[in-house]
Amino acid sequence: PIIAQAAVDSPELVAALVVVAGSLDPTQESVPFIQYVGDTWPVSAMLPRWLRNTNREIIALEPQLDALAPRLAAIHIPVTIVHGTKDTLVPFENVAFMKTHLSGTKAIEVTVLDGQNHFLPWNSKREVDAAIAKAFAMMEAPAP
């Protein structure tokens, strides 16, 4: 969601997006009760910093995605989406949401990786690299 937010907030700085196992659909987010427990003192004080940070990101994500969703149509640059069908951390249903809400894009490409999970940069590096190359190819040349 951070790259989509950057493309909305600073379109002059972003020429294309590659969304790898990305979460943009607020309806697909659910915060398990244990996340809220982990965000309370003294439990949070006992957690390592990286886990506290991750926990806070998960809790804050749904309202942030709600705020971002109506702005996604303002993205006019090419978008490449890569997502695995067996992603248990970010549901595959996010792809349909992106295809619908990124309606202002000049081009949208989707690579579906059957049977792959959330860890695509490690288990599908070739496909992720190809998506990045495709995004570069779809970018407009900068003005001289």
Helices and strands as residue ranges (DSSP letters): H 2-9, G 11-13, E 17-20, G 26-28, H 33-38, H 43-46, H 49-68, G 69-74, E 79-84, H 94-101, E 108-113, H 120-123, H 125-138
